[in-house]
Every structure is written in C-alpha cells, then in structure tokens.
C-alpha cells in the first residue's frame, strides 16, 4: 500500500504550484521541464517499487532529488559546451517513464485477470 506515497506527493506538489500561480522565465523553462520529467520518473519508480513491495522512503527521496538535480545539471553543462544533452536526457528519462508506466499497467492488468479467474 506504500505505492500511494509518491503519487500523493506528486499530486500535492502539482496542487501547490497550480494554486500559487507560478510563472517560469523562458530561460528556465527547459530546465524545469526536464526536472519535472525526472521527478515524474522517480514518482512512477516509487509507485512501481510500492507495488513490488520494495518501496523505501529514503531511497525514493534521495533518488528523486539526485535524479532531478543530475538531469538539470546535464542540461546546463550541455548548454555551456554547445551540445544538446537536454535532448539526450529527455529521451532517456522519457523512456524510463514509459517503462515504469507499462510495468505498473501490466501489474494491475495481471492482478485483474487473476481476480476474474478466481471468480
């Protein structure tokens, strides 16, 4: 049941940002989008770990912070040296998001199929 913790945290964070009506300067928009994608990857990884009964809050929080900071740092370094590392990070993290989402979906579909079989 611990898989709800990261999902709840993500929803609370989005609600706070929405209610605060935050505007982001155009120069930081790419960094924020990459940080959001990295955060979403961590949240879906936390949900997946919870479903697999392997969720640990300290690992989730440290991974969330480290992955988000590393993604933004790579984008910044890429911008400084003139290489589009931002796009590489988006492709990699986007792939992880879809992988985690597909594994979560497969878990729920398998669970649903087992319930139907038992009935």
PDB file as gemmi writes it, atoms N, CA and C in Angstrom:
CRYST1    1.000    1.000    1.000  90.00  90.00  90.00 P 1                      
ATOM      1  N   UNK A   1       0.819  -1.191   0.000  1.00  0.00           N  
ATOM      2  CA  UNK A   1       0.000   0.000   0.000  1.00  0.00           C  
ATOM      3  C   UNK A   1       0.866   1.259   0.000  1.00  0.00           C  
ATOM      4  N   UNK A   2       2.167   1.112   0.119  1.00  0.00           N  
ATOM      5  CA  UNK A   2       3.070   2.265   0.145  1.00  0.00           C  
ATOM      6  C   UNK A   2       3.198   2.930  -1.222  1.00  0.00           C  
ATOM      7  N   UNK A   3       2.647   2.341  -2.278  1.00  0.00           N  
ATOM      8  CA  UNK A   3       2.788   2.937  -3.590  1.00  0.00           C  
ATOM      9  C   UNK A   3       2.009   4.247  -3.703  1.00  0.00           C  
ATOM     10  N   UNK A   4       1.113   4.519  -2.774  1.00  0.00           N  
ATOM     11  CA  UNK A   4       0.347   5.766  -2.800  1.00  0.00           C  
ATOM     12  C   UNK A   4       1.171   6.956  -2.319  1.00  0.00           C  
ATOM     13  N   UNK A   5       2.226   6.721  -1.562  1.00  0.00           N  
ATOM     14  CA  UNK A   5       3.021   7.822  -1.003  1.00  0.00           C  
ATOM     15  C   UNK A   5       3.614   8.715  -2.096  1.00  0.00           C  
ATOM     16  N   UNK A   6       4.366   8.179  -3.076  1.00  0.00           N  
ATOM     17  CA  UNK A   6       4.924   9.072  -4.094  1.00  0.00           C  
ATOM     18  C   UNK A   6       3.855   9.710  -4.970  1.00  0.00           C  
ATOM     19  N   UNK A   7       2.797   8.976  -5.259  1.00  0.00           N  
ATOM     20  CA  UNK A   7       1.714   9.511  -6.080  1.00  0.00           C  
ATOM     21  C   UNK A   7       1.013  10.664  -5.368  1.00  0.00           C  
ATOM     22  N   UNK A   8       0.767  10.502  -4.090  1.00  0.00           N  
ATOM     23  CA  UNK A   8       0.139  11.555  -3.289  1.00  0.00           C  
ATOM     24  C   UNK A   8       1.039  12.791  -3.235  1.00  0.00           C  
ATOM     25  N   UNK A   9       2.326  12.584  -3.041  1.00  0.00           N  
ATOM     26  CA  UNK A   9       3.278  13.692  -3.003  1.00  0.00           C  
ATOM     27  C   UNK A   9       3.297  14.471  -4.306  1.00  0.00           C  
ATOM     28  N   UNK A  10       3.245  13.754  -5.429  1.00  0.00           N  
ATOM     29  CA  UNK A  10       3.228  14.415  -6.728  1.00  0.00           C  
ATOM     30  C   UNK A  10       1.962  15.261  -6.888  1.00  0.00           C  
ATOM     31  N   UNK A  11       0.827  14.713  -6.512  1.00  0.00           N  
ATOM     32  CA  UNK A  11      -0.430  15.448  -6.641  1.00  0.00           C  
ATOM     33  C   UNK A  11      -0.455  16.685  -5.746  1.00  0.00           C  
ATOM     34  N   UNK A  12       0.054  16.568  -4.532  1.00  0.00           N  
ATOM     35  CA  UNK A  12       0.120  17.717  -3.628  1.00  0.00           C  
ATOM     36  C   UNK A  12       1.045  18.792  -4.210  1.00  0.00           C  
ATOM     37  N   UNK A  13       2.165  18.376  -4.752  1.00  0.00           N  
ATOM     38  CA  UNK A  13       3.098  19.328  -5.360  1.00  0.00           C  
ATOM     39  C   UNK A  13       2.473  20.072  -6.528  1.00  0.00           C  
ATOM     40  N   UNK A  14       1.780  19.346  -7.404  1.00  0.00           N  
ATOM     41  CA  UNK A  14       1.110  19.997  -8.536  1.00  0.00           C  
ATOM     42  C   UNK A  14       0.032  20.956  -8.050  1.00  0.00           C  
ATOM     43  N   UNK A  15      -0.700  20.576  -7.020  1.00  0.00           N  
ATOM     44  CA  UNK A  15      -1.760  21.447  -6.488  1.00  0.00           C  
ATOM     45  C   UNK A  15      -1.173  22.734  -5.912  1.00  0.00           C  
ATOM     46  N   UNK A  16      -0.072  22.627  -5.197  1.00  0.00           N  
ATOM     47  CA  UNK A  16       0.566  23.817  -4.616  1.00  0.00           C  
ATOM     48  C   UNK A  16       1.056  24.750  -5.719  1.00  0.00           C  
ATOM     49  N   UNK A  17       1.695  24.201  -6.727  1.00  0.00           N  
ATOM     50  CA  UNK A  17       2.199  25.026  -7.829  1.00  0.00           C  
ATOM     51  C   UNK A  17       1.044  25.682  -8.576  1.00  0.00           C  
ATOM     52  N   UNK A  18      -0.028  24.941  -8.791  1.00  0.00           N  
ATOM     53  CA  UNK A  18      -1.184  25.492  -9.502  1.00  0.00           C  
ATOM     54  C   UNK A  18      -1.825  26.628  -8.710  1.00  0.00           C  
ATOM     55  N   UNK A  19      -1.998  26.433  -7.420  1.00  0.00           N  
ATOM     56  CA  UNK A  19      -2.638  27.462  -6.600  1.00  0.00           C  
ATOM     57  C   UNK A  19      -1.739  28.691  -6.422  1.00  0.00           C  
ATOM     58  N   UNK A  20      -0.426  28.503  -6.437  1.00  0.00           N  
ATOM     59  CA  UNK A  20       0.498  29.633  -6.282  1.00  0.00           C  
ATOM     60  C   UNK A  20       0.652  30.419  -7.577  1.00  0.00           C  
ATOM     61  N   UNK A  21       0.121  29.873  -8.682  1.00  0.00           N  
ATOM     62  CA  UNK A  21       0.176  30.539  -9.984  1.00  0.00           C  
ATOM     63  C   UNK A  21       1.608  30.935 -10.340  1.00  0.00           C  
ATOM     64  N   UNK A  22       2.488  29.960 -10.327  1.00  0.00           N  
ATOM     65  CA  UNK A  22       3.912  30.169 -10.572  1.00  0.00           C  
ATOM     66  C   UNK A  22       4.164  30.410 -12.054  1.00  0.00           C  
ATOM     67  N   UNK A  23       4.946  31.430 -12.379  1.00  0.00           N  
ATOM     68  CA  UNK A  23       5.390  31.650 -13.753  1.00  0.00           C  
ATOM     69  C   UNK A  23       6.894  31.432 -13.805  1.00  0.00           C  
ATOM     70  N   UNK A  24       7.332  30.839 -14.891  1.00  0.00           N  
ATOM     71  CA  UNK A  24       8.743  30.500 -15.049  1.00  0.00           C  
ATOM     72  C   UNK A  24       9.326  31.339 -16.181  1.00  0.00           C  
ATOM     73  N   UNK A  25      10.454  31.984 -15.953  1.00  0.00           N  
ATOM     74  CA  UNK A  25      11.103  32.733 -17.035  1.00  0.00           C  
ATOM     75  C   UNK A  25      11.458  31.791 -18.192  1.00  0.00           C  
ATOM     76  N   UNK A  26      11.340  32.253 -19.422  1.00  0.00           N  
ATOM     77  CA  UNK A  26      11.610  31.384 -20.579  1.00  0.00           C  
ATOM     78  C   UNK A  26      12.987  30.720 -20.549  1.00  0.00           C  
ATOM     79  N   UNK A  27      13.973  31.366 -19.982  1.00  0.00           N  
ATOM     80  CA  UNK A  27      15.314  30.781 -19.919  1.00  0.00           C  
ATOM     81  C   UNK A  27      15.402  29.548 -19.042  1.00  0.00           C  
ATOM     82  N   UNK A  28      14.493  29.431 -18.096  1.00  0.00           N  
ATOM     83  CA  UNK A  28      14.500  28.286 -17.184  1.00  0.00           C  
ATOM     84  C   UNK A  28      13.474  27.223 -17.549  1.00  0.00           C  
ATOM     85  N   UNK A  29      12.680  27.471 -18.581  1.00  0.00           N  
ATOM     86  CA  UNK A  29      11.598  26.550 -18.929  1.00  0.00           C  
ATOM     87  C   UNK A  29      12.116  25.156 -19.290  1.00  0.00           C  
ATOM     88  N   UNK A  30      13.207  25.091 -20.039  1.00  0.00           N  
ATOM     89  CA  UNK A  30      13.733  23.773 -20.422  1.00  0.00           C  
ATOM     90  C   UNK A  30      14.256  23.023 -19.195  1.00  0.00           C  
ATOM     91  N   UNK A  31      14.878  23.741 -18.259  1.00  0.00           N  
ATOM     92  CA  UNK A  31      15.371  23.101 -17.043  1.00  0.00           C  
ATOM     93  C   UNK A  31      14.209  22.577 -16.196  1.00  0.00           C  
ATOM     94  N   UNK A  32      13.175  23.387 -16.075  1.00  0.00           N  
ATOM     95  CA  UNK A  32      12.018  22.978 -15.279  1.00  0.00           C  
ATOM     96  C   UNK A  32      11.305  21.787 -15.910  1.00  0.00           C  
ATOM     97  N   UNK A  33      11.193  21.791 -17.233  1.00  0.00           N  
ATOM     98  CA  UNK A  33      10.535  20.657 -17.888  1.00  0.00           C  
ATOM     99  C   UNK A  33      11.336  19.379 -17.694  1.00  0.00           C  
ATOM    100  N   UNK A  34      12.646  19.459 -17.769  1.00  0.00           N  
ATOM    101  CA  UNK A  34      13.492  18.284 -17.556  1.00  0.00           C  
ATOM    102  C   UNK A  34      13.439  17.826 -16.102  1.00  0.00           C  
ATOM    103  N   UNK A  35      13.445  18.781 -15.175  1.00  0.00           N  
ATOM    104  CA  UNK A  35      13.338  18.433 -13.752  1.00  0.00           C  
ATOM    105  C   UNK A  35      11.986  17.778 -13.465  1.00  0.00           C  
ATOM    106  N   UNK A  36      10.928  18.281 -14.089  1.00  0.00           N  
ATOM    107  CA  UNK A  36       9.603  17.682 -13.910  1.00  0.00           C  
ATOM    108  C   UNK A  36       9.565  16.265 -14.456  1.00  0.00           C  
ATOM    109  N   UNK A  37      10.160  16.061 -15.613  1.00  0.00           N  
ATOM    110  CA  UNK A  37      10.206  14.722 -16.202  1.00  0.00           C  
ATOM    111  C   UNK A  37      11.000  13.769 -15.316  1.00  0.00           C  
ATOM    112  N   UNK A  38      12.127  14.233 -14.770  1.00  0.00           N  
ATOM    113  CA  UNK A  38      12.931  13.403 -13.869  1.00  0.00           C  
ATOM    114  C   UNK A  38      12.158  13.099 -12.585  1.00  0.00           C  
ATOM    115  N   UNK A  39      11.426  14.092 -12.084  1.00  0.00           N  
ATOM    116  CA  UNK A  39      10.596  13.869 -10.900  1.00  0.00           C  
ATOM    117  C   UNK A  39       9.483  12.869 -11.171  1.00  0.00           C  
ATOM    118  N   UNK A  40       8.854  12.968 -12.335  1.00  0.00           N  
ATOM    119  CA  UNK A  40       7.803  12.015 -12.709  1.00  0.00           C  
ATOM    120  C   UNK A  40       8.369  10.600 -12.809  1.00  0.00           C  
ATOM    121  N   UNK A  41       9.580  10.494 -13.340  1.00  0.00           N  
ATOM    122  CA  UNK A  41      10.243   9.184 -13.405  1.00  0.00           C  
ATOM    123  C   UNK A  41      10.439   8.621 -12.007  1.00  0.00           C  
ATOM    124  N   UNK A  42      10.880   9.457 -11.073  1.00  0.00           N  
ATOM    125  CA  UNK A  42      11.081   8.994  -9.698  1.00  0.00           C  
ATOM    126  C   UNK A  42       9.766   8.592  -9.049  1.00  0.00           C  
ATOM    127  N   UNK A  43       8.709   9.360  -9.288  1.00  0.00           N  
ATOM    128  CA  UNK A  43       7.397   9.043  -8.712  1.00  0.00           C  
ATOM    129  C   UNK A  43       6.886   7.716  -9.252  1.00  0.00           C  
ATOM    130  N   UNK A  44       6.954   7.523 -10.559  1.00  0.00           N  
ATOM    131  CA  UNK A  44       6.484   6.254 -11.130  1.00  0.00           C  
ATOM    132  C   UNK A  44       7.369   5.094 -10.688  1.00  0.00           C  
ATOM    133  N   UNK A  45       8.664   5.347 -10.505  1.00  0.00           N  
ATOM    134  CA  UNK A  45       9.542   4.310  -9.950  1.00  0.00           C  
ATOM    135  C   UNK A  45       9.161   3.970  -8.522  1.00  0.00           C  
ATOM    136  N   UNK A  46       8.754   4.990  -7.748  1.00  0.00           N  
ATOM    137  CA  UNK A  46       8.294   4.754  -6.377  1.00  0.00           C  
ATOM    138  C   UNK A  46       6.998   3.970  -6.343  1.00  0.00           C  
ATOM    139  N   UNK A  47       6.080   4.299  -7.248  1.00  0.00           N  
ATOM    140  CA  UNK A  47       4.818   3.543  -7.330  1.00  0.00           C  
ATOM    141  C   UNK A  47       5.114   2.100  -7.696  1.00  0.00           C  
ATOM    142  N   UNK A  48       5.985   1.915  -8.672  1.00  0.00           N  
ATOM    143  CA  UNK A  48       6.356   0.551  -9.087  1.00  0.00           C  
ATOM    144  C   UNK A  48       6.997  -0.220  -7.932  1.00  0.00           C  
ATOM    145  N   UNK A  49       7.901   0.422  -7.204  1.00  0.00           N  
ATOM    146  CA  UNK A  49       8.540  -0.236  -6.060  1.00  0.00           C  
ATOM    147  C   UNK A  49       7.510  -0.577  -4.990  1.00  0.00           C  
ATOM    148  N   UNK A  50       6.532   0.306  -4.785  1.00  0.00           N  
ATOM    149  CA  UNK A  50       5.474   0.022  -3.814  1.00  0.00           C  
ATOM    150  C   UNK A  50       4.641  -1.172  -4.225  1.00  0.00           C  
ATOM    151  N   UNK A  51       4.323  -1.272  -5.498  1.00  0.00           N  
ATOM    152  CA  UNK A  51       3.550  -2.408  -5.979  1.00  0.00           C  
ATOM    153  C   UNK A  51       4.327  -3.723  -5.853  1.00  0.00           C  
ATOM    154  N   UNK A  52       5.644  -3.619  -6.008  1.00  0.00           N  
ATOM    155  CA  UNK A  52       6.507  -4.789  -5.856  1.00  0.00           C  
ATOM    156  C   UNK A  52       6.891  -5.038  -4.401  1.00  0.00           C  
ATOM    157  N   UNK A  53       6.343  -4.217  -3.497  1.00  0.00           N  
ATOM    158  CA  UNK A  53       6.609  -4.286  -2.058  1.00  0.00           C  
ATOM    159  C   UNK A  53       8.086  -4.127  -1.727  1.00  0.00           C  
ATOM    160  N   UNK A  54       8.744  -3.221  -2.462  1.00  0.00           N  
ATOM    161  CA  UNK A  54      10.159  -2.922  -2.252  1.00  0.00           C  
ATOM    162  C   UNK A  54      10.375  -1.442  -1.944  1.00  0.00           C  
ATOM    163  N   UNK A  55       9.291  -0.692  -1.702  1.00  0.00           N  
ATOM    164  CA  UNK A  55       9.397   0.758  -1.511  1.00  0.00           C  
ATOM    165  C   UNK A  55      10.103   1.095  -0.209  1.00  0.00           C  
ATOM    166  N   UNK A  56      11.075   2.003  -0.308  1.00  0.00           N  
ATOM    167  CA  UNK A  56      11.766   2.536   0.852  1.00  0.00           C  
ATOM    168  C   UNK A  56      11.807   4.049   0.675  1.00  0.00           C  
ATOM    169  N   UNK A  57      11.257   4.766   1.656  1.00  0.00           N  
ATOM    170  CA  UNK A  57      11.115   6.220   1.542  1.00  0.00           C  
ATOM    171  C   UNK A  57      12.454   6.920   1.365  1.00  0.00           C  
ATOM    172  N   UNK A  58      13.486   6.482   2.084  1.00  0.00           N  
ATOM    173  CA  UNK A  58      14.782   7.154   1.973  1.00  0.00           C  
ATOM    174  C   UNK A  58      15.383   7.002   0.579  1.00  0.00           C  
ATOM    175  N   UNK A  59      15.220   5.832  -0.012  1.00  0.00           N  
ATOM    176  CA  UNK A  59      15.721   5.613  -1.371  1.00  0.00           C  
ATOM    177  C   UNK A  59      14.920   6.453  -2.359  1.00  0.00           C  
ATOM    178  N   UNK A  60      13.602   6.527  -2.145  1.00  0.00           N  
ATOM    179  CA  UNK A  60      12.757   7.324  -3.032  1.00  0.00           C  
ATOM    180  C   UNK A  60      13.141   8.794  -2.982  1.00  0.00           C  
ATOM    181  N   UNK A  61      13.251   9.353  -1.796  1.00  0.00           N  
ATOM    182  CA  UNK A  61      13.552  10.787  -1.654  1.00  0.00           C  
ATOM    183  C   UNK A  61      14.938  11.111  -2.206  1.00  0.00           C  
ATOM    184  N   UNK A  62      15.932  10.291  -1.857  1.00  0.00           N  
ATOM    185  CA  UNK A  62      17.288  10.561  -2.355  1.00  0.00           C  
ATOM    186  C   UNK A  62      17.356  10.400  -3.873  1.00  0.00           C  
ATOM    187  N   UNK A  63      16.656   9.419  -4.415  1.00  0.00           N  
ATOM    188  CA  UNK A  63      16.625   9.237  -5.867  1.00  0.00           C  
ATOM    189  C   UNK A  63      15.907  10.370  -6.564  1.00  0.00           C  
ATOM    190  N   UNK A  64      14.812  10.820  -5.976  1.00  0.00           N  
ATOM    191  CA  UNK A  64      14.061  11.936  -6.546  1.00  0.00           C  
ATOM    192  C   UNK A  64      14.945  13.176  -6.647  1.00  0.00           C  
ATOM    193  N   UNK A  65      15.607  13.514  -5.561  1.00  0.00           N  
ATOM    194  CA  UNK A  65      16.454  14.712  -5.534  1.00  0.00           C  
ATOM    195  C   UNK A  65      17.670  14.552  -6.440  1.00  0.00           C  
ATOM    196  N   UNK A  66      18.365  13.427  -6.328  1.00  0.00           N  
ATOM    197  CA  UNK A  66      19.586  13.221  -7.113  1.00  0.00           C  
ATOM    198  C   UNK A  66      19.291  13.171  -8.612  1.00  0.00           C  
ATOM    199  N   UNK A  67      18.247  12.450  -9.022  1.00  0.00           N  
ATOM    200  CA  UNK A  67      17.929  12.343 -10.446  1.00  0.00           C  
ATOM    201  C   UNK A  67      17.509  13.686 -11.025  1.00  0.00           C  
ATOM    202  N   UNK A  68      16.727  14.440 -10.265  1.00  0.00           N  
ATOM    203  CA  UNK A  68      16.270  15.743 -10.744  1.00  0.00           C  
ATOM    204  C   UNK A  68      17.447  16.701 -10.885  1.00  0.00           C  
ATOM    205  N   UNK A  69      18.305  16.752  -9.873  1.00  0.00           N  
ATOM    206  CA  UNK A  69      19.472  17.640  -9.944  1.00  0.00           C  
ATOM    207  C   UNK A  69      20.441  17.226 -11.050  1.00  0.00           C  
ATOM    208  N   UNK A  70      20.649  15.927 -11.210  1.00  0.00           N  
ATOM    209  CA  UNK A  70      21.559  15.454 -12.257  1.00  0.00           C  
ATOM    210  C   UNK A  70      21.019  15.792 -13.640  1.00  0.00           C  
ATOM    211  N   UNK A  71      19.724  15.640 -13.851  1.00  0.00           N  
ATOM    212  CA  UNK A  71      19.131  15.964 -15.151  1.00  0.00           C  
ATOM    213  C   UNK A  71      19.310  17.445 -15.477  1.00  0.00           C  
ATOM    214  N   UNK A  72      19.047  18.292 -14.501  1.00  0.00           N  
ATOM    215  CA  UNK A  72      19.205  19.736 -14.714  1.00  0.00           C  
ATOM    216  C   UNK A  72      20.675  20.085 -14.922  1.00  0.00           C  
ATOM    217  N   UNK A  73      21.561  19.479 -14.163  1.00  0.00           N  
ATOM    218  CA  UNK A  73      22.997  19.731 -14.312  1.00  0.00           C  
ATOM    219  C   UNK A  73      23.489  19.315 -15.700  1.00  0.00           C  
ATOM    220  N   UNK A  74      23.034  18.169 -16.192  1.00  0.00           N  
ATOM    221  CA  UNK A  74      23.434  17.737 -17.535  1.00  0.00           C  
ATOM    222  C   UNK A  74      22.948  18.719 -18.596  1.00  0.00           C  
ATOM    223  N   UNK A  75      21.725  19.198 -18.439  1.00  0.00           N  
ATOM    224  CA  UNK A  75      21.196  20.176 -19.394  1.00  0.00           C  
ATOM    225  C   UNK A  75      22.029  21.458 -19.350  1.00  0.00           C  
ATOM    226  N   UNK A  76      22.396  21.897 -18.165  1.00  0.00           N  
ATOM    227  CA  UNK A  76      23.192  23.114 -18.014  1.00  0.00           C  
ATOM    228  C   UNK A  76      24.587  22.936 -18.637  1.00  0.00           C  
ATOM    229  N   UNK A  77      25.231  21.818 -18.333  1.00  0.00           N  
ATOM    230  CA  UNK A  77      26.566  21.560 -18.892  1.00  0.00           C  
ATOM    231  C   UNK A  77      26.499  21.478 -20.416  1.00  0.00           C  
ATOM    232  N   UNK A  78      25.477  20.800 -20.910  1.00  0.00           N  
ATOM    233  CA  UNK A  78      25.306  20.715 -22.362  1.00  0.00           C  
ATOM    234  C   UNK A  78      25.131  22.078 -22.996  1.00  0.00           C  
ATOM    235  N   UNK A  79      24.385  22.941 -22.340  1.00  0.00           N  
ATOM    236  CA  UNK A  79      24.193  24.304 -22.849  1.00  0.00           C  
ATOM    237  C   UNK A  79      25.514  25.072 -22.855  1.00  0.00           C  
ATOM    238  N   UNK A  80      26.329  24.871 -21.846  1.00  0.00           N  
ATOM    239  CA  UNK A  80      27.606  25.582 -21.751  1.00  0.00           C  
ATOM    240  C   UNK A  80      28.605  25.140 -22.814  1.00  0.00           C  
ATOM    241  N   UNK A  81      28.590  23.857 -23.158  1.00  0.00           N  
ATOM    242  CA  UNK A  81      29.556  23.372 -24.156  1.00  0.00           C  
ATOM    243  C   UNK A  81      28.970  23.287 -25.563  1.00  0.00           C  
ATOM    244  N   UNK A  82      27.705  23.645 -25.702  1.00  0.00           N  
ATOM    245  CA  UNK A  82      27.089  23.681 -27.033  1.00  0.00           C  
ATOM    246  C   UNK A  82      26.632  22.331 -27.551  1.00  0.00           C  
ATOM    247  N   UNK A  83      26.354  21.395 -26.657  1.00  0.00           N  
ATOM    248  CA  UNK A  83      25.885  20.063 -27.047  1.00  0.00           C  
ATOM    249  C   UNK A  83      24.478  19.885 -26.477  1.00  0.00           C  
ATOM    250  N   UNK A  84      23.591  19.334 -27.262  1.00  0.00           N  
ATOM    251  CA  UNK A  84      22.193  19.170 -26.837  1.00  0.00           C  
ATOM    252  C   UNK A  84      22.022  17.974 -25.885  1.00  0.00           C  
ATOM    253  N   UNK A  85      22.656  18.030 -24.709  1.00  0.00           N  
ATOM    254  CA  UNK A  85      22.485  16.971 -23.715  1.00  0.00           C  
ATOM    255  C   UNK A  85      21.060  16.955 -23.171  1.00  0.00           C  
ATOM    256  N   UNK A  86      20.370  18.075 -23.257  1.00  0.00           N  
ATOM    257  CA  UNK A  86      18.987  18.179 -22.823  1.00  0.00           C  
ATOM    258  C   UNK A  86      18.133  17.134 -23.548  1.00  0.00           C  
ATOM    259  N   UNK A  87      18.309  17.045 -24.859  1.00  0.00           N  
ATOM    260  CA  UNK A  87      17.516  16.090 -25.646  1.00  0.00           C  
ATOM    261  C   UNK A  87      17.849  14.649 -25.288  1.00  0.00           C  
ATOM    262  N   UNK A  88      19.120  14.369 -25.044  1.00  0.00           N  
ATOM    263  CA  UNK A  88      19.512  13.010 -24.649  1.00  0.00           C  
ATOM    264  C   UNK A  88      18.880  12.647 -23.315  1.00  0.00           C  
ATOM    265  N   UNK A  89      18.869  13.595 -22.384  1.00  0.00           N  
ATOM    266  CA  UNK A  89      18.263  13.334 -21.073  1.00  0.00           C  
ATOM    267  C   UNK A  89      16.755  13.136 -21.205  1.00  0.00           C  
ATOM    268  N   UNK A  90      16.099  13.924 -22.052  1.00  0.00           N  
ATOM    269  CA  UNK A  90      14.654  13.777 -22.255  1.00  0.00           C  
ATOM    270  C   UNK A  90      14.335  12.399 -22.828  1.00  0.00           C  
ATOM    271  N   UNK A  91      15.108  11.965 -23.808  1.00  0.00           N  
ATOM    272  CA  UNK A  91      14.870  10.652 -24.420  1.00  0.00           C  
ATOM    273  C   UNK A  91      15.075   9.543 -23.393  1.00  0.00           C  
ATOM    274  N   UNK A  92      16.156   9.609 -22.647  1.00  0.00           N  
ATOM    275  CA  UNK A  92      16.446   8.573 -21.664  1.00  0.00           C  
ATOM    276  C   UNK A  92      15.400   8.547 -20.545  1.00  0.00           C  
ATOM    277  N   UNK A  93      15.125   9.689 -19.960  1.00  0.00           N  
ATOM    278  CA  UNK A  93      14.172   9.740 -18.844  1.00  0.00           C  
ATOM    279  C   UNK A  93      12.764   9.439 -19.346  1.00  0.00           C  
ATOM    280  N   UNK A  94      12.413   9.943 -20.533  1.00  0.00           N  
ATOM    281  CA  UNK A  94      11.111   9.630 -21.117  1.00  0.00           C  
ATOM    282  C   UNK A  94      10.933   8.135 -21.318  1.00  0.00           C  
ATOM    283  N   UNK A  95      11.981   7.465 -21.758  1.00  0.00           N  
ATOM    284  CA  UNK A  95      11.928   6.001 -21.909  1.00  0.00           C  
ATOM    285  C   UNK A  95      11.687   5.308 -20.583  1.00  0.00           C  
ATOM    286  N   UNK A  96      12.339   5.798 -19.529  1.00  0.00           N  
ATOM    287  CA  UNK A  96      12.138   5.209 -18.196  1.00  0.00           C  
ATOM    288  C   UNK A  96      10.722   5.435 -17.689  1.00  0.00           C  
ATOM    289  N   UNK A  97      10.161   6.618 -17.973  1.00  0.00           N  
ATOM    290  CA  UNK A  97       8.783   6.905 -17.563  1.00  0.00           C  
ATOM    291  C   UNK A  97       7.835   5.917 -18.220  1.00  0.00           C  
ATOM    292  N   UNK A  98       7.986   5.724 -19.532  1.00  0.00           N  
ATOM    293  CA  UNK A  98       7.111   4.790 -20.233  1.00  0.00           C  
ATOM    294  C   UNK A  98       7.329   3.348 -19.780  1.00  0.00           C  
ATOM    295  N   UNK A  99       8.574   2.973 -19.468  1.00  0.00           N  
ATOM    296  CA  UNK A  99       8.842   1.626 -18.957  1.00  0.00           C  
ATOM    297  C   UNK A  99       8.152   1.413 -17.616  1.00  0.00           C  
ATOM    298  N   UNK A 100       8.331   2.350 -16.693  1.00  0.00           N  
ATOM    299  CA  UNK A 100       7.683   2.222 -15.383  1.00  0.00           C  
ATOM    300  C   UNK A 100       6.167   2.188 -15.529  1.00  0.00           C  
ATOM    301  N   UNK A 101       5.631   3.043 -16.381  1.00  0.00           N  
ATOM    302  CA  UNK A 101       4.187   3.078 -16.593  1.00  0.00           C  
ATOM    303  C   UNK A 101       3.682   1.762 -17.182  1.00  0.00           C  
ATOM    304  N   UNK A 102       4.426   1.184 -18.101  1.00  0.00           N  
ATOM    305  CA  UNK A 102       3.995  -0.089 -18.684  1.00  0.00           C  
ATOM    306  C   UNK A 102       4.060  -1.223 -17.658  1.00  0.00           C  
ATOM    307  N   UNK A 103       5.061  -1.201 -16.784  1.00  0.00           N  
ATOM    308  CA  UNK A 103       5.152  -2.244 -15.751  1.00  0.00           C  
ATOM    309  C   UNK A 103       4.049  -2.091 -14.712  1.00  0.00           C  
ATOM    310  N   UNK A 104       3.688  -0.851 -14.371  1.00  0.00           N  
ATOM    311  CA  UNK A 104       2.579  -0.623 -13.445  1.00  0.00           C  
ATOM    312  C   UNK A 104       1.277  -1.110 -14.070  1.00  0.00           C  
ATOM    313  N   UNK A 105       1.069  -0.772 -15.343  1.00  0.00           N  
ATOM    314  CA  UNK A 105      -0.131  -1.218 -16.053  1.00  0.00           C  
ATOM    315  C   UNK A 105      -0.191  -2.742 -16.122  1.00  0.00           C  
ATOM    316  N   UNK A 106       0.927  -3.369 -16.430  1.00  0.00           N  
ATOM    317  CA  UNK A 106       0.969  -4.832 -16.511  1.00  0.00           C  
ATOM    318  C   UNK A 106       0.640  -5.465 -15.152  1.00  0.00           C  
ATOM    319  N   UNK A 107       1.138  -4.861 -14.075  1.00  0.00           N  
ATOM    320  CA  UNK A 107       0.847  -5.363 -12.733  1.00  0.00           C  
ATOM    321  C   UNK A 107      -0.653  -5.346 -12.480  1.00  0.00           C  
ATOM    322  N   UNK A 108      -1.285  -4.187 -12.752  1.00  0.00           N  
ATOM    323  CA  UNK A 108      -2.722  -4.066 -12.487  1.00  0.00           C  
ATOM    324  C   UNK A 108      -3.548  -4.984 -13.389  1.00  0.00           C  
ATOM    325  N   UNK A 109      -3.168  -5.109 -14.659  1.00  0.00           N  
ATOM    326  CA  UNK A 109      -3.909  -5.999 -15.563  1.00  0.00           C  
ATOM    327  C   UNK A 109      -3.768  -7.452 -15.152  1.00  0.00           C  
ATOM    328  N   UNK A 110      -2.581  -7.853 -14.712  1.00  0.00           N  
ATOM    329  CA  UNK A 110      -2.370  -9.224 -14.235  1.00  0.00           C  
ATOM    330  C   UNK A 110      -3.200  -9.484 -12.987  1.00  0.00           C  
ATOM    331  N   UNK A 111      -3.208  -8.530 -12.080  1.00  0.00           N  
ATOM    332  CA  UNK A 111      -3.995  -8.664 -10.863  1.00  0.00           C  
ATOM    333  C   UNK A 111      -5.491  -8.776 -11.190  1.00  0.00           C  
ATOM    334  N   UNK A 112      -5.960  -7.976 -12.137  1.00  0.00           N  
ATOM    335  CA  UNK A 112      -7.367  -8.020 -12.551  1.00  0.00           C  
ATOM    336  C   UNK A 112      -7.705  -9.354 -13.189  1.00  0.00           C  
ATOM    337  N   UNK A 113      -6.806  -9.870 -14.022  1.00  0.00           N  
ATOM    338  CA  UNK A 113      -7.037 -11.159 -14.670  1.00  0.00           C  
ATOM    339  C   UNK A 113      -7.095 -12.291 -13.643  1.00  0.00           C  
ATOM    340  N   UNK A 114      -6.248 -12.223 -12.621  1.00  0.00           N  
ATOM    341  CA  UNK A 114      -6.269 -13.254 -11.582  1.00  0.00           C  
ATOM    342  C   UNK A 114      -7.566 -13.207 -10.776  1.00  0.00           C  
ATOM    343  N   UNK A 115      -8.073 -12.017 -10.528  1.00  0.00           N  
ATOM    344  CA  UNK A 115      -9.348 -11.889  -9.804  1.00  0.00           C  
ATOM    345  C   UNK A 115     -10.494 -12.465 -10.629  1.00  0.00           C  
ATOM    346  N   UNK A 116     -10.487 -12.200 -11.931  1.00  0.00           N  
ATOM    347  CA  UNK A 116     -11.534 -12.742 -12.796  1.00  0.00           C  
ATOM    348  C   UNK A 116     -11.463 -14.265 -12.839  1.00  0.00           C  
ATOM    349  N   UNK A 117     -10.245 -14.808 -12.849  1.00  0.00           N  
ATOM    350  CA  UNK A 117     -10.066 -16.248 -12.904  1.00  0.00           C  
ATOM    351  C   UNK A 117     -10.556 -16.914 -11.630  1.00  0.00           C  
ATOM    352  N   UNK A 118     -10.363 -16.234 -10.488  1.00  0.00           N  
ATOM    353  CA  UNK A 118     -10.801 -16.776  -9.190  1.00  0.00           C  
ATOM    354  C   UNK A 118     -12.319 -16.740  -9.035  1.00  0.00           C  
ATOM    355  N   UNK A 119     -12.983 -15.823  -9.730  1.00  0.00           N  
ATOM    356  CA  UNK A 119     -14.434 -15.674  -9.597  1.00  0.00           C  
ATOM    357  C   UNK A 119     -15.221 -16.738 -10.308  1.00  0.00           C  
TER     358      UNK A 119                                                      
END                                                                             
